[in-house]
Amino acid sequence: MKRKKINEIIVTSPEGQTVLIKGWVRTFRNDQFITVNDGSTIHNLQAVVVENTISEETLKRISTGACVSIIGELVASPAKGQKVEVKIKTLEILGDSDAKDFPIQPKHHSLEFLREVAHLRSRTNTFGAIMRIRHSMAYSIHKFFNDRGFFYIHTPIITSSDAEGAGAMFHVTTLDLKNIPKDELGKVNYREDFFSREANLTVSGQLEVETYAMALSETYTFGPTFRAENSNTARHLAEFWMVEPEVAFYDLNDNINLGKDLLKYIVNYALTHCADDLEFLDKRAEKEESAKPKETRNELGLLSRLKFVVENDFMPISYSEAFDILKNSSPNKKKKFQFLLENWGIDFQSEHERFLVEKYFKKPVIIYDYPKEIKAFYMRQNNDGKTVAAMDILFPGIGEIIGGSQREERYDKLLNRIKELKLPEKDLWWYLELRKFGSAPHSGFGLGFERFIQFVTGMTNIRDVIPFPRFPGSAEF
């Protein structure tokens, strides 16, 4: 008999058919009622032990966490909250579970505790819902770009360039760390290393995917990136995923429109295809918010925030206009912002971004034309000499969700900017050469995938939206 998934069974009309289900026991009550989940849905299926169908020895082995295979009759359920249940004909235990030692008991567990058992936290409702949504969002991103004729480029994980110029990169080496070879100047002799030069894990695939935008026009990369930043905040990971489109012949306005279209598409996809999981997480977030001080609560619930994005136009505003609004705002004048605004050129913080979205405009906001001194070297310089053609898209509850720009396609301008910032020109020779051989206007942006999943799921700590979080002091599992 072919196994039937629980997400299919719970929407099936009970007509006395026999079904085979396989999954993990969530609870076993009164030696009669077994709730089983196979990961296909947030919902459990109740299986009922019929007298004399299961041996005493087998009954004693049924416990939370055990893996079971059940053949039974699908019938209408008299219990509240479920349409169908299975009357057990045969039950086989595929994998025993010691109930006393199983960490995921049918009770509330803190997220901090669940991170310590990340190999098992997927068995909980919360993490099952998050990972199903994460899958759907990855699929929707690929579908969005594929349906628009974009090409998916696999950019390198090992690189010699630092796209952000921040220097916080993980080194990749095969050198013997107990006997590091030195050159004539006493520095590490990378000529003896695997790549014969210094190599790192990438912080972004942007620079590399630009090379393919200059040949295939519409491209994107979606892959793992790494940052060796010693940060233990709820917003940072050492390993995370980035979605980075790069498009030839796009100016800043085209780039903004692509970002808007992508975000509206994938948020709407979540609302349409992840309804059950979102409903569960919405209730969870509401309970979590109610425990916070009133002044720190999100005014919009999770589902309301998602609909807020889909149903509202995005408000475009220049950095200078945004700065004036924030500088003259009540929170700034009354010194309620943690980071007060005084001089033009400051980098906006999450509290500033959320004020613009949630209080001032009450819609998603797009800020463009940022001061060049707070943005990356590759962004196209505007004619005013002060700003670059950059853009950020801001969402409620989280602030910046997308950051991007029109790229500097002029060789001399890019070279001068690299020199101004004292970046290693020798490592960027190939990036500069793109401006020598058939350069074209082009644009792109980055969407931090985990940051987006935080927004969609309502989770407040980024460590809870990736299967195995990597952060300072932790590389378990």
For each residue, the residues with C-beta under 8 A, 3 or more apart:
1: 18 20 71
2: 20
3: 20 21 22
4: 8 9 19 20 21
5: 8 9 38 40 41
6: 9 10 21 23 36 37 38 40 41 43 44 45
7: 10 11 40 41 43
8: 4 5 11 12 40
9: 4 5 6 12 19 21 45 74 84 86
10: 6 7 41 43 45 82 83 84
11: 7 8
12: 8 9 17 74 84
13:
14: 17 74 75 76 83 84
15: 74
16: 73 74 75
17: 12 14 73 74
18: 1 71 72 73 74 89
19: 4 9 71 72 73 74 86
20: 1 2 3 4 69 70 71
21: 3 4 6 9 36 38 45 47 69 70 72 86
22: 3 38 67 68 69 70 94
23: 6 36 37 38 39 45 67 68
24: 36 37 38 65 66 67 68 123
25: 28 34 35 36 62 63 64 65 66 67 68 97
26: 35 36 37 44 64 106
27: 33 34 35 64 106
28: 25 31 33 34 35 62 63 64
29: 32 33
30: 33
31: 28 49 59
32: 29 48 49
33: 27 28 29 30 46 47 48 49
34: 25 27 28 46 47 48 49 62 68 70 88
35: 25 26 27 28 44 45 46 47
36: 6 21 23 24 25 26 44 45 46 47 68 70
37: 6 23 24 26 41 43 44 45 123 128
38: 5 6 21 22 23 24
39: 23 122 128 132
40: 5 6 7 8
41: 5 6 7 10 37 276
42: 125 128 129 132 276 277 280
43: 6 7 10 37 82 276
44: 6 26 35 36 37
45: 6 9 10 21 23 35 36 37 82 84 85 86
46: 33 34 35 36 77 79 82 85 86
47: 21 33 34 35 36 70 72 85 86 87 88 91
48: 32 33 34 85 86 87 88
49: 31 32 33 34 53 54 59 88 91
50: 53 87 88 89
51:
52:
53: 49 50 88 89 90 91
54: 49 58 59 88 91
55: 58 59
56: 59 60
57: 60 61
58: 54 55 61 62 91 93
59: 31 49 54 55 56 62
60: 56 57
61: 57 58 66 93 96
62: 25 28 34 58 59 66 68 91 93
63: 25 28 66 96 97 98 99 102
64: 25 26 27 28 97 99 102 104 105 106
65: 24 25 97 99 102 104 123
66: 24 25 61 62 63 93 95 96 97
67: 22 23 24 25 93 94 95 97
68: 22 23 24 25 34 36 62 91 92 93 94
69: 20 21 22 91 92 93 94
70: 20 21 22 34 36 47 86 88 90 91 92
71: 1 18 19 20 88 89 90 91
72: 18 19 21 47 86 87 88 89 90
73: 16 17 18 19 86 87 89
74: 9 12 14 15 16 17 18 19 84 85 86
75: 14 16 84 85 86 87
76: 14 83 84 85
77: 46 82 83 84 85
78:
79: 46 82 85
80:
81:
82: 10 43 45 46 77 79 85
83: 10 14 76 77
84: 9 10 12 14 45 74 75 76 77
85: 45 46 47 48 74 75 76 77 79 82
86: 9 19 21 45 46 47 48 70 72 73 74 75
87: 47 48 50 72 73 75
88: 34 47 48 49 50 53 54 70 71 72 91
89: 18 50 53 71 72 73
90: 53 70 71 72
91: 47 49 53 54 58 62 68 69 70 71 88
92: 68 69 70
93: 58 61 62 66 67 68 69 96
94: 22 67 68 69
95: 66 67
96: 61 63 66 93
97: 25 63 64 65 66 67 102
98: 63 101 102
99: 63 64 65 102
100:
101: 98
102: 63 64 65 97 98 99 105
103: 109 117 120
104: 64 65 109 117 120 121 123 124
105: 64 102 109
106: 26 27 64
107:
108:
109: 103 104 105 113 114 124
110: 113 114
111: 114 115 126 461 464
112: 115 116
113: 109 110 116 117
114: 109 110 111 117 118 121 124 127 464
115: 111 112 118 121 463 464 469
116: 112 113
117: 103 104 113 114 120 121
118: 114 115 121 467 468 469 476 477
119: 477
120: 103 104 117 123
121: 104 114 115 117 118 124 127
122: 39 127 128 131 467
123: 24 37 65 104 120 127 128
124: 104 109 114 121 127 128
125: 42 128 129 280
126: 111 129 130 281 284 464
127: 114 121 122 123 124 130 131 464
128: 37 39 42 122 123 124 125 131 132 277
129: 42 125 126 132 133 277 278 280 281 457
130: 126 127 133 134 277 281 453 457 459 464 465
131: 122 127 128 134 135 467
132: 39 42 128 129 135 136 274 277
133: 129 130 136 137 270 274 277 278 281 453 456 457
134: 130 131 137 138 453 465
135: 131 132 138 139
136: 132 133 139 140 269 270 273 274
137: 133 134 140 141 266 269 270 449 452 453 456
138: 134 135 141 142 222 449
139: 135 136 142 143
140: 136 137 143 144 265 266 269 270 273
141: 137 138 144 145 222 243 262 266
142: 138 139 145 146 152 222
143: 139 140 146 147 269
144: 140 141 147 148 261 262 265 266
145: 141 142 148 150 152 218 220 245
146: 142 143 149 150 152
147: 143 144
148: 144 145 218
149: 146 218
150: 145 146 218 219 220 245 247
151: 212 216 218 219 220
152: 142 145 146 219 220 221 222
153: 205 208 209 212 216 219 220 221
154: 221 223
155: 202 205 208 209 221 223
156: 159 202 205 208
157: 201 202 223 224
158: 172 195 199 200 201 202
159: 156 199 200 201 202 208
160: 195 197 198 199 200 427
161: 207 427 428 431
162: 165 166 167 169 200 203 427
163: 202 203 204 206 207 376 378
164: 203 204 376
165: 162 376 377 421 423
166: 162 169 203 227 229
167: 162
168: 203 227 228 229
169: 162 166 200 201 203 226 227 228
170: 200 201 226 228 238
171: 198 199 200
172: 158 194 195 199 200 201
173: 177 193 194 199
174: 193 194
175: 180 181 188 192 193
176: 179 180
177: 173 180
178:
179: 176
180: 175 176 177 188
181: 175 188 189 192
182: 186 187 188 189
183: 186 187 188 189 191
184:
185:
186: 182 183
187: 182 183
188: 175 180 181 182 183 198
189: 181 182 183 192 193
190: 193 195 196 197 198
191: 183 196 197
192: 175 181 189 196
193: 173 174 175 189 190 196 197 198 199
194: 172 173 174 199
195: 158 160 172 190 199
196: 190 191 192 193
197: 160 190 191 193
198: 160 171 188 190 193
199: 158 159 160 171 172 173 193 194 195
200: 158 159 160 162 169 170 171 172
201: 157 158 159 169 170 172 225 226
202: 155 156 157 158 159 163 205 225 226
203: 162 163 164 166 168 169 225 226 227
204: 163 164 207 225 242 244 446
205: 153 155 156 202 208 209 221 223 225 242 244
206: 163 209 210 221 244 246 378 444 446
207: 161 163 204 210 211 378 431
208: 153 155 156 159 205 211 212 221
209: 153 155 205 206 212 213 219 220 221 244 246 444
210: 206 207 213 214 246 407 431 434 442 444
211: 207 208 214 215 430 434
212: 151 153 208 209 215 216 219 246
213: 209 210 216 217 218 219 246 247 248 442 444
214: 210 211 248 434 438 439 440 442
215: 211 212
216: 151 153 212 213 219
217: 213 247 248 249
218: 145 148 149 150 151 213 245 247 248
219: 150 151 152 153 209 212 213 216 245 246 247
220: 145 150 151 152 153 209 243 244 245 246
221: 152 153 154 155 205 206 208 209 242 243 244 246
222: 138 141 142 152 241 242 243 244 449
223: 154 155 157 205 241 242
224: 157 239 240 241
225: 201 202 203 204 205 239 240 241 242
226: 169 170 201 202 203 238 239 240
227: 166 168 169 203 236 237 238 240
228: 168 169 170 238
229: 166 168 236 238
230: 472
231: 235 236 471 472
232: 236 471 472
233: 236
234: 460 461 462 463
235: 231 451 462
236: 227 229 231 232 233 462 471
237: 227 240 450 462 463 466 469 470 471
238: 170 226 227 228 229 470 471 472
239: 224 225 226 466 469 470
240: 224 225 226 227 237 448 449 450 462 466
241: 222 223 224 225 448 449 450 466
242: 204 205 221 222 223 225 446 447 448 449
243: 141 220 221 222 446 447 449
244: 204 205 206 209 220 221 222 444 445 446 447
245: 145 150 218 219 220 258 262 444 445
246: 206 209 210 212 213 219 220 221 407 442 443 444
247: 150 213 217 218 219 250 254 255 258 442 443 444
248: 213 214 217 218 440 441 442
249: 217 254 440 441 442
250: 247 254 255 258 406 441 442 443 444
251: 254 255 389 406 441 443
252: 255 256 368 380 389 391 405 406 443
253: 256 257
254: 247 249 250 251 257 258 443
255: 247 250 251 252 258 259 391 404 405 406 443 444 445
256: 252 253 259 260 316 366 368 391 393
257: 253 254 260 261
258: 245 247 250 254 255 261 262 445
259: 255 256 262 263 366 391 393 402 404 445 447
260: 256 257 263 264 314 366 393
261: 144 257 258 264 265
262: 141 144 245 258 259 265 266 447
263: 259 260 266 267 309 364 393 395 401 402 447
264: 260 261 267 268 309 310
265: 140 144 261 262 268 269
266: 137 140 141 144 262 263 269 270 452
267: 263 264 270 271 306 309 310 456
268: 264 265 271 272 310
269: 136 137 140 143 265 266 272 273
270: 133 136 137 140 266 267 273 274 278 306 456
271: 267 268 274 275 278 303 306 307 310
272: 268 269 275
273: 136 140 269 270
274: 132 133 136 270 271 277 278 456
275: 271 272 278 279
276: 41 42 43 279 280
277: 42 128 129 130 132 133 274 280 281
278: 129 133 270 271 274 275 281 282 302 303 306 456
279: 275 276 282 283 303
280: 42 125 129 276 277 283 284
281: 126 129 130 133 277 278 284 285 302 457 458
282: 278 279 285 286 301 302 303 458
283: 279 280 286 287
284: 126 280 281 287 288 458
285: 281 282 288 289 298 301 302 458
286: 282 283 289 290 301 302
287: 283 284 290 291
288: 284 285 291 292 458 460
289: 285 286 292 297 298 301
290: 286 287 297
291: 287 288
292: 288 289 296 297
293: 296 297
294: 297
295:
296: 292 293
297: 289 290 292 293 294
298: 285 289 301 305 396 397
299: 358
300: 304 305 308 358 396 397
301: 282 285 286 289 298 304 305
302: 278 281 282 285 286 305 306 457 458
303: 271 278 279 282 306 307
304: 300 301 307 308
305: 298 300 301 302 308 309 395 396 397 455 458
306: 267 270 271 278 302 303 309 310 456
307: 271 303 304 310 311
308: 300 304 305 311 312 363 364 396
309: 263 264 267 305 306 312 364 395 396
310: 264 267 268 271 306 307
311: 307 308
312: 308 309 362 363 364
313: 363
314: 260 363 364 365 366 393
315: 361 363 364 365 366
316: 256 365 366 368
317: 321 322 325 356 361 365 366 367 368
318: 321 322 367 368 369
319: 322 323 367 368 369 370 371 387
320: 323 324 344 369
321: 317 318 324 325
322: 317 318 319 325 326 348 356 365 367
323: 319 320 326 327 341 344 346
324: 320 321 327 328
325: 317 321 322 328 329 356 360
326: 322 323 329 332 341 348 352 355 356
327: 323 324 332 341 342
328: 324 325 332 333
329: 325 326 332 333 355 360
330: 333 334 336
331: 334 336 337 351 355
332: 326 327 328 329 335 336 337 340 341
333: 328 329 330
334: 330 331
335: 332 340
336: 330 331 332
337: 331 332 340 341 349 351 352 355
338: 349 351
339: 346 349 351 352
340: 332 335 337
341: 323 326 327 332 337 346 352
342: 327 346
343: 346
344: 320 323 371
345: 371 373 374
346: 323 339 341 342 343 374
347: 374
348: 322 326 352 353 367
349: 337 338 339 352 353 399
350: 353 354 398 399 400
351: 331 337 338 339 354 355 399
352: 326 337 339 341 348 349 355 356
353: 348 349 350 356 357 365 392 394 399 400
354: 350 351 357 358 359 394 396 397 398 399
355: 326 329 331 337 351 352 358 359 360
356: 317 322 325 326 352 353 359 360 361 365 367 394
357: 353 354 360 361 362 363 364 365 394 395 396 399
358: 299 300 354 355 362 396 397
359: 354 355 356 362
360: 325 329 355 356 357
361: 315 317 356 357 365
362: 312 357 358 359
363: 308 312 313 314 315 357
364: 263 308 309 312 314 315 357 393 394 395 396
365: 314 315 316 317 322 353 356 357 361 393 394
366: 256 259 260 314 315 316 317 391 392 393 394
367: 317 318 319 322 348 356 370 391 392 394
368: 252 256 316 317 318 319 389 390 391 392
369: 318 319 320 382 387 388 389 390
370: 319 367 374 375 387 388 390 392
371: 319 344 345 374 375 386 387 388
372: 375 379 381 382 386 387 388
373: 345
374: 345 346 347 370 371
375: 370 371 372 379 388 390 405
376: 163 164 165 379 405
377: 165 408 414 417 418 421 423
378: 163 206 207 405 407 408 414 417 431
379: 372 375 376 388 389 390 405 406 407 408
380: 252 388 389 405 406 407 408 409 413
381: 372 385 387 388 389 408 413 417
382: 369 372 385 386 387 388 389
383:
384: 387
385: 381 382
386: 371 372 382
387: 319 369 370 371 372 381 382 384 390
388: 369 370 371 372 375 379 380 381 382 405
389: 251 252 368 369 379 380 381 382 405 406
390: 368 369 370 375 379 387 403 404 405
391: 252 255 256 259 366 367 368 402 403 404 405 445
392: 353 366 367 368 370 400 402 403 404
393: 256 259 260 263 314 364 365 366 400 401 402 403
394: 353 354 356 357 364 365 366 367 399 400 401
395: 263 305 309 357 364 398 399 400 401 455
396: 298 300 305 308 309 354 357 358 364
397: 298 300 305 354 358 455
398: 350 354 395 401 451 454 455
399: 349 350 351 353 354 357 394 395
400: 350 353 392 393 394 395 403
401: 263 393 394 395 398 447 448 451 452 455
402: 259 263 391 392 393 445 446 447
403: 390 391 392 393 400 445 446
404: 255 259 390 391 392 443 444 445 446
405: 252 255 375 376 378 379 380 388 389 390 391 443 444 445
406: 250 251 252 255 379 380 389 441 442 443
407: 210 246 378 379 380 442 443 444
408: 377 378 379 380 381 413 414 417 435
409: 380 414 435 439 440 441 442
410: 413 414 435 439
411: 414 415 432 435 436 439
412: 415 416
413: 380 381 408 410 416 417
414: 377 378 408 409 410 411 417 418 432 435
415: 411 412 418 419 425 432
416: 412 413 419 420
417: 377 378 381 408 413 414 420 421
418: 377 414 415 421 423 425 428 432
419: 415 416 422 423 425
420: 416 417
421: 165 377 417 418
422: 419
423: 165 377 418 419 427 428
424: 427 428
425: 415 418 419 428 429 432
426: 429
427: 160 161 162 423 424
428: 161 418 423 424 425 431 432
429: 425 426 432 433
430: 211 433 434
431: 161 207 210 378 428 434
432: 411 414 415 418 425 428 429 435 436
433: 429 430 436 437
434: 210 211 214 430 431 437 439
435: 408 409 410 411 414 432 439
436: 411 432 433 439
437: 433 434
438: 214
439: 214 409 410 411 434 435 436
440: 214 248 249 409
441: 248 249 250 251 406 409
442: 210 213 214 246 247 248 249 250 406 407 409
443: 246 247 250 251 252 254 255 404 405 406 407
444: 206 209 210 213 244 245 246 247 250 255 404 405 407
445: 244 245 255 258 259 391 402 403 404 405
446: 204 206 242 243 244 402 403 404
447: 242 243 244 259 262 263 401 402 451 452
448: 240 241 242 401 451 452
449: 137 138 222 240 241 242 243 452 453
450: 237 240 241 453 454 462 465 466
451: 235 398 401 447 448 454 455 462
452: 137 266 401 447 448 449 455 456
453: 130 133 134 137 449 450 456 457 459 465 466
454: 398 450 451 457 458 459 460 462 465
455: 305 395 397 398 401 451 452 458
456: 133 137 267 270 274 278 306 452 453
457: 129 130 133 281 302 453 454 465
458: 281 282 284 285 288 302 305 454 455
459: 130 453 454 462 464 465
460: 234 288 454
461: 111 234 464
462: 234 235 236 237 240 450 451 454 459 465 466 469
463: 115 234 237 466 469 471
464: 111 114 115 126 127 130 459 461 469
465: 130 134 450 453 454 457 459 462
466: 237 239 240 241 450 453 462 463 469
467: 118 122 131
468: 118 476 477
469: 115 118 237 239 462 463 464 466 474
470: 237 238 239 474 475
471: 231 232 236 237 238 463 474
472: 230 231 232 238
473:
474: 469 470 471
475: 470
476: 118 468
477: 118 119 468
